[in-house]
Amino acid sequence: MQPTIVQAFLAAVWALLIAANALARDGKQWDAQDPRIKEWFENLKQPDHPRVSCCGEADAYEADSFEVEGDHYVAIVTGHRAVTTIPLGSRIPVPRQKMKYDAGNPTGHGIIFIDSQRRVLCYVTPAAG
């Protein structure tokens, strides 16, 4: 019996989700962190894809400054938590669906996760609790 188009599509989506988690890199960047903060980073999931890590292939940047433009945030890179490719002071528009509100923020910094194609995966404001 041949799979239906829907079954094939669902299988492809499932394979992509598994691949996304498999691509998560562990550059040991969190090893020197407080264990509570390390665990927070390791368990942080994308708000619009709750099974996919914010970290994954993303680099985390401190974004202690932000602006509100209309109905969305613009994060301003103020520091680096990983190998940097985005300069300090860069303004990064954050899509509303990438705002992370439900996981607190033990770092004391706003954190924005940006992948190698410069897409925002998650943004946690410095005031998130």
ROSE-4610 file (N, C-alpha, C; in Angstrom, 1 decimal, always signed):
// ROSE-4610
residu = [M/M/M/Q/Q/Q/P/P/P/T/T/T/I/I/I/V/V/V/Q/Q/Q/A/A/A/F/F/F/L/L/L/A/A/A/A/A/A/V/V/V/W/W/W/A/A/A/L/L/L/L/L/L/I/I/I/A/A/A/A/A/A/N/N/N/A/A/A/L/L/L/A/A/A/R/R/R/D/D/D/G/G/G/K/K/K/Q/Q/Q/W/W/W/D/D/D/A/A/A/Q/Q/Q/D/D/D/P/P/P/R/R/R/I/I/I/K/K/K/E/E/E/W/W/W/F/F/F/E/E/E/N/N/N/L/L/L/K/K/K/Q/Q/Q/P/P/P/D/D/D/H/H/H/P/P/P/R/R/R/V/V/V/S/S/S/C/C/C/C/C/C/G/G/G/E/E/E/A/A/A/D/D/D/A/A/A/Y/Y/Y/E/E/E/A/A/A/D/D/D/S/S/S/F/F/F/E/E/E/V/V/V/E/E/E/G/G/G/D/D/D/H/H/H/Y/Y/Y/V/V/V/A/A/A/I/I/I/V/V/V/T/T/T/G/G/G/H/H/H/R/R/R/A/A/A/V/V/V/T/T/T/T/T/T/I/I/I/P/P/P/L/L/L/G/G/G/S/S/S/R/R/R/I/I/I/P/P/P/V/V/V/P/P/P/R/R/R/Q/Q/Q/K/K/K/M/M/M/K/K/K/Y/Y/Y/D/D/D/A/A/A/G/G/G/N/N/N/P/P/P/T/T/T/G/G/G/H/H/H/G/G/G/I/I/I/I/I/I/F/F/F/I/I/I/D/D/D/S/S/S/Q/Q/Q/R/R/R/R/R/R/V/V/V/L/L/L/C/C/C/Y/Y/Y/V/V/V/T/T/T/P/P/P/A/A/A/A/A/A/G/G/G]
num = [1/1/1/2/2/2/3/3/3/4/4/4/5/5/5/6/6/6/7/7/7/8/8/8/9/9/9/10/10/10/11/11/11/12/12/12/13/13/13/14/14/14/15/15/15/16/16/16/17/17/17/18/18/18/19/19/19/20/20/20/21/21/21/22/22/22/23/23/23/24/24/24/25/25/25/26/26/26/27/27/27/28/28/28/29/29/29/30/30/30/31/31/31/32/32/32/33/33/33/34/34/34/35/35/35/36/36/36/37/37/37/38/38/38/39/39/39/40/40/40/41/41/41/42/42/42/43/43/43/44/44/44/45/45/45/46/46/46/47/47/47/48/48/48/49/49/49/50/50/50/51/51/51/52/52/52/53/53/53/54/54/54/55/55/55/56/56/56/57/57/57/58/58/58/59/59/59/60/60/60/61/61/61/62/62/62/63/63/63/64/64/64/65/65/65/66/66/66/67/67/67/68/68/68/69/69/69/70/70/70/71/71/71/72/72/72/73/73/73/74/74/74/75/75/75/76/76/76/77/77/77/78/78/78/79/79/79/80/80/80/81/81/81/82/82/82/83/83/83/84/84/84/85/85/85/86/86/86/87/87/87/88/88/88/89/89/89/90/90/90/91/91/91/92/92/92/93/93/93/94/94/94/95/95/95/96/96/96/97/97/97/98/98/98/99/99/99/100/100/100/101/101/101/102/102/102/103/103/103/104/104/104/105/105/105/106/106/106/107/107/107/108/108/108/109/109/109/110/110/110/111/111/111/112/112/112/113/113/113/114/114/114/115/115/115/116/116/116/117/117/117/118/118/118/119/119/119/120/120/120/121/121/121/122/122/122/123/123/123/124/124/124/125/125/125/126/126/126/127/127/127/128/128/128/129/129/129]
x = [+0.8/+0.0/+0.9/+0.6/+1.4/+1.0/+2.0/+1.6/+0.9/+0.0/-0.7/+0.2/-0.2/+0.6/+0.8/-0.3/-0.3/+0.7/+0.7/+1.6/+3.0/+3.3/+4.6/+5.1/+4.2/+4.5/+4.8/+4.0/+4.2/+5.5/+5.9/+7.1/+8.3/+8.2/+9.2/+9.4/+8.3/+8.4/+9.0/+8.6/+9.2/+10.7/+11.1/+12.6/+13.3/+12.7/+13.4/+13.5/+12.5/+12.6/+13.7/+13.8/+14.9/+16.2/+16.3/+17.6/+18.0/+17.0/+17.3/+17.9/+17.4/+17.9/+19.3/+19.5/+20.8/+21.9/+21.5/+22.5/+22.9/+22.3/+22.6/+24.1/+24.8/+26.3/+26.5/+27.4/+27.9/+29.3/+29.5/+30.8/+31.4/+30.8/+31.2/+31.2/+30.5/+30.5/+29.8/+29.0/+28.3/+29.0/+30.0/+30.6/+31.2/+31.6/+32.2/+31.1/+29.8/+28.7/+28.3/+27.6/+26.9/+26.0/+25.9/+25.1/+23.6/+23.1/+21.7/+21.5/+22.5/+22.4/+22.7/+23.6/+23.9/+22.7/+22.0/+20.8/+19.7/+19.6/+18.6/+18.9/+20.1/+20.5/+20.2/+20.6/+20.4/+18.9/+18.1/+16.7/+15.7/+16.3/+15.5/+15.0/+13.7/+13.1/+12.5/+12.4/+11.9/+10.4/+9.9/+8.5/+7.5/+7.9/+7.0/+7.3/+8.3/+8.7/+9.1/+8.2/+8.6/+9.4/+9.6/+10.4/+11.9/+12.1/+13.4/+14.1/+15.4/+16.2/+16.4/+16.5/+16.9/+18.4/+19.2/+20.6/+20.9/+20.8/+21.0/+22.2/+22.1/+23.2/+23.3/+22.5/+22.5/+23.7/+24.1/+25.0/+24.1/+24.5/+23.8/+24.5/+23.8/+24.4/+23.6/+24.4/+23.7/+23.1/+21.9/+21.1/+20.4/+21.2/+20.6/+19.8/+20.0/+19.3/+18.3/+17.1/+16.2/+15.3/+14.6/+13.7/+12.4/+11.3/+10.0/+9.6/+9.4/+9.0/+7.7/+6.6/+5.3/+4.9/+4.7/+4.3/+5.4/+6.7/+7.7/+9.0/+9.8/+11.1/+12.2/+13.2/+14.4/+15.5/+16.2/+17.2/+18.5/+19.3/+20.5/+21.7/+22.6/+23.6/+24.6/+24.7/+25.6/+26.7/+26.8/+27.8/+27.7/+28.7/+28.7/+28.9/+28.2/+28.3/+28.9/+29.2/+29.7/+30.6/+31.2/+32.0/+31.2/+31.8/+31.0/+31.1/+30.0/+30.0/+29.2/+28.5/+27.6/+28.2/+28.5/+29.1/+28.3/+28.9/+28.3/+27.5/+26.3/+25.5/+24.6/+24.7/+23.8/+22.4/+21.5/+20.0/+19.4/+18.8/+18.2/+16.7/+15.9/+14.4/+14.0/+13.1/+12.7/+11.3/+11.0/+9.6/+8.9/+7.6/+6.8/+6.8/+6.8/+6.7/+8.0/+9.1/+10.4/+10.6/+9.7/+9.8/+9.6/+10.5/+10.4/+10.1/+8.9/+8.4/+8.3/+8.3/+7.8/+8.9/+10.2/+11.3/+12.1/+11.6/+12.4/+13.7/+14.6/+16.0/+16.9/+17.7/+18.6/+19.9/+20.1/+21.4/+21.7/+20.6/+20.7/+20.9/+20.9/+21.1/+20.0/+19.6/+18.8/+19.6/+19.0/+19.8/+19.0/+19.7/+19.1/+19.9/+19.2/+19.8/+19.6/+20.7/+20.7/+21.5/+20.9/+21.6/+22.5/+23.2/+24.2/+23.7/+22.4/+21.8/+21.2/+21.6/+21.1/+19.6/+19.0/+17.6/+17.5/+16.6/+16.4/+15.6/+16.1/+15.5/+14.7/+15.2/+14.6/+15.2/+14.3/+14.8/+14.2/+15.0/+14.6/+15.0/+14.1/+14.4/+15.2/+15.9/+16.7/+15.7/+14.5/+13.5/+12.7/+12.9/+12.1/+12.5/+11.5/+11.7/+12.2]
y = [-1.2/+0.0/+1.2/+2.2/+3.4/+4.4/+5.1/+6.2/+7.3/+7.9/+9.1/+10.3/+11.3/+12.6/+13.1/+13.1/+13.6/+12.8/+11.5/+10.6/+10.9/+11.1/+11.4/+12.8/+13.7/+15.1/+15.0/+14.3/+14.2/+13.5/+12.5/+11.8/+12.8/+13.6/+14.5/+15.6/+16.1/+17.1/+16.4/+15.2/+14.5/+14.4/+14.0/+13.8/+15.1/+16.2/+17.5/+17.9/+17.6/+18.0/+17.2/+15.9/+15.1/+15.6/+16.0/+16.5/+17.8/+18.6/+19.9/+19.7/+18.7/+18.4/+17.8/+17.0/+16.3/+17.3/+18.4/+19.4/+20.3/+20.2/+21.0/+20.8/+21.9/+21.7/+22.0/+21.2/+21.4/+21.9/+23.2/+23.8/+23.9/+23.3/+23.4/+24.8/+25.7/+27.1/+27.3/+26.3/+26.6/+25.8/+25.1/+24.3/+25.1/+26.3/+27.1/+27.9/+27.8/+28.5/+27.8/+28.7/+28.1/+27.0/+25.9/+24.7/+25.1/+26.0/+26.4/+27.1/+28.0/+28.8/+27.8/+26.9/+26.0/+25.1/+24.7/+23.9/+24.7/+26.0/+26.9/+27.0/+27.2/+27.3/+26.0/+24.9/+23.6/+23.2/+23.7/+23.3/+24.3/+25.5/+26.5/+26.1/+26.2/+25.7/+26.9/+26.8/+27.9/+28.1/+29.3/+29.5/+29.0/+29.1/+28.7/+27.2/+26.6/+25.2/+24.6/+24.3/+23.9/+22.6/+21.9/+20.7/+21.0/+22.2/+22.5/+23.5/+23.2/+24.1/+25.5/+26.4/+27.8/+27.8/+27.0/+26.9/+26.3/+25.0/+24.3/+24.8/+25.3/+25.8/+27.3/+27.8/+29.3/+29.7/+30.9/+31.6/+32.5/+32.5/+33.4/+34.7/+35.7/+37.1/+37.8/+38.5/+39.3/+40.5/+40.8/+41.9/+42.6/+43.3/+43.9/+45.2/+45.7/+46.9/+46.4/+47.0/+46.8/+48.0/+48.0/+49.1/+48.4/+49.1/+48.6/+49.5/+48.8/+49.5/+49.0/+49.8/+49.3/+48.1/+47.0/+45.8/+44.7/+45.1/+44.2/+44.8/+43.9/+44.3/+44.3/+45.2/+45.2/+45.1/+43.9/+43.6/+44.3/+44.8/+45.5/+44.6/+44.1/+43.3/+44.1/+43.6/+44.4/+43.5/+42.2/+41.4/+40.0/+39.2/+37.9/+36.8/+35.7/+34.5/+33.3/+33.6/+32.5/+33.2/+32.4/+32.9/+33.9/+35.1/+36.2/+36.5/+36.7/+37.2/+38.4/+38.8/+39.9/+41.0/+42.2/+43.2/+43.8/+44.3/+45.0/+46.2/+46.4/+47.5/+47.2/+46.0/+45.6/+45.5/+46.0/+46.0/+44.9/+44.0/+42.8/+42.8/+43.0/+42.9/+41.4/+41.4/+40.1/+39.8/+38.8/+38.4/+38.1/+38.5/+38.3/+36.8/+35.9/+34.5/+34.0/+34.8/+34.3/+34.9/+35.6/+36.1/+35.0/+34.8/+33.7/+34.3/+33.9/+34.5/+33.5/+32.2/+31.2/+30.4/+30.9/+30.1/+30.9/+32.1/+32.9/+33.3/+33.9/+34.3/+34.5/+33.4/+33.5/+34.2/+34.6/+35.2/+36.6/+37.4/+38.8/+39.6/+38.9/+39.6/+39.2/+40.1/+39.8/+38.8/+37.8/+36.8/+36.6/+36.8/+36.5/+35.4/+34.4/+33.3/+33.5/+33.5/+33.7/+32.6/+32.0/+30.9/+31.4/+30.5/+30.9/+31.6/+31.6/+32.3/+33.6/+34.0/+35.3/+35.3/+34.2/+34.1/+34.1/+34.8/+34.8/+33.5/+32.8/+31.6/+31.8/+32.7/+33.0/+34.3/+35.0/+36.2/+36.3/+36.4/+36.5/+37.9/+38.7/+40.1/+40.0/+41.1/+41.1/+41.1/+41.6/+41.7/+40.4/+39.4/+38.2/+37.5/+37.1/+36.8/+35.6]
z = [+0.0/+0.0/+0.0/-0.9/-1.0/+0.0/+0.6/+1.6/+0.9/+1.6/+1.0/+1.1/+0.4/+0.4/+1.8/+2.5/+3.9/+4.8/+4.6/+5.4/+5.0/+3.7/+3.3/+3.8/+3.8/+4.3/+5.8/+6.5/+8.0/+8.3/+7.5/+7.7/+7.4/+6.3/+6.0/+7.1/+7.6/+8.7/+9.9/+10.3/+11.4/+11.2/+10.0/+9.7/+9.9/+9.4/+9.6/+11.1/+11.9/+13.3/+14.0/+13.6/+14.2/+13.7/+12.4/+11.9/+12.6/+12.8/+13.5/+14.8/+15.6/+16.9/+16.8/+15.7/+15.5/+15.2/+14.5/+14.1/+15.3/+16.4/+17.5/+17.9/+17.9/+18.2/+19.7/+20.2/+21.6/+21.5/+21.5/+21.4/+22.8/+23.8/+25.2/+25.7/+25.0/+25.4/+26.8/+27.2/+28.5/+29.6/+29.4/+30.4/+31.6/+31.4/+32.4/+33.2/+32.8/+33.4/+34.7/+35.5/+36.6/+36.1/+36.8/+36.3/+36.1/+36.9/+36.7/+35.3/+35.0/+33.7/+32.6/+32.7/+31.7/+31.4/+32.4/+32.2/+31.5/+31.9/+31.2/+29.7/+29.4/+27.9/+27.2/+27.8/+27.2/+27.0/+27.8/+27.8/+27.1/+26.7/+26.1/+24.7/+24.5/+23.3/+22.5/+21.2/+20.4/+20.7/+20.9/+21.2/+20.1/+18.8/+17.8/+17.3/+17.8/+17.6/+18.9/+19.8/+21.2/+21.3/+20.3/+20.4/+19.9/+19.4/+18.8/+19.7/+20.0/+20.8/+20.3/+21.2/+20.8/+20.4/+21.0/+20.8/+19.5/+19.4/+18.2/+17.5/+16.2/+15.5/+15.8/+16.7/+16.9/+17.8/+17.6/+18.5/+19.4/+20.7/+21.6/+21.8/+21.7/+21.9/+23.0/+23.8/+24.8/+24.1/+24.5/+23.9/+25.0/+25.9/+27.0/+26.7/+25.5/+25.1/+24.0/+24.0/+22.9/+22.7/+21.6/+21.3/+20.9/+21.1/+20.6/+19.4/+18.3/+17.1/+16.7/+16.9/+16.6/+17.4/+16.8/+17.6/+17.7/+17.5/+17.6/+18.3/+18.8/+19.4/+18.4/+18.7/+18.0/+19.0/+19.0/+20.0/+19.5/+20.5/+20.2/+20.8/+20.0/+20.5/+21.4/+22.6/+23.6/+24.1/+23.7/+24.2/+23.5/+23.7/+23.0/+24.0/+23.7/+24.6/+23.8/+22.5/+21.6/+20.6/+19.7/+18.7/+17.9/+17.8/+17.3/+15.8/+15.1/+13.7/+13.6/+14.6/+14.6/+15.5/+14.9/+15.7/+16.8/+17.9/+18.9/+18.3/+18.9/+18.4/+17.3/+16.7/+15.7/+16.2/+15.3/+15.7/+14.9/+15.7/+15.1/+15.3/+14.2/+14.4/+14.8/+15.8/+16.3/+16.0/+15.2/+14.9/+16.2/+16.3/+17.5/+17.9/+17.0/+17.3/+17.9/+17.9/+18.4/+19.8/+20.4/+21.7/+22.7/+23.6/+24.6/+26.0/+26.5/+27.7/+28.8/+28.5/+29.5/+30.2/+30.1/+30.7/+31.6/+32.0/+32.9/+32.2/+33.0/+32.5/+33.6/+34.0/+35.1/+34.8/+33.5/+33.1/+33.5/+33.7/+34.0/+32.7/+31.6/+30.3/+29.3/+28.4/+27.3/+26.4/+25.9/+25.1/+23.8/+22.7/+21.3/+20.7/+20.1/+19.5/+18.0/+17.2/+15.8/+15.1/+14.1/+13.4/+12.4/+11.7/+10.7/+9.5/+9.3/+8.2/+8.7/+9.9/+10.5/+10.8/+11.0/+11.4/+12.9/+13.5/+14.9/+15.3/+16.3/+16.7/+18.0/+18.9/+20.1/+20.6/+21.4/+22.1/+23.5/+24.5/+25.9/+26.3/+26.7/+27.2/+28.5/+28.8/+30.1/+31.3/+31.1/+32.2/+32.4/+31.5/+31.7/+33.0/+33.7/+35.0/+35.7]
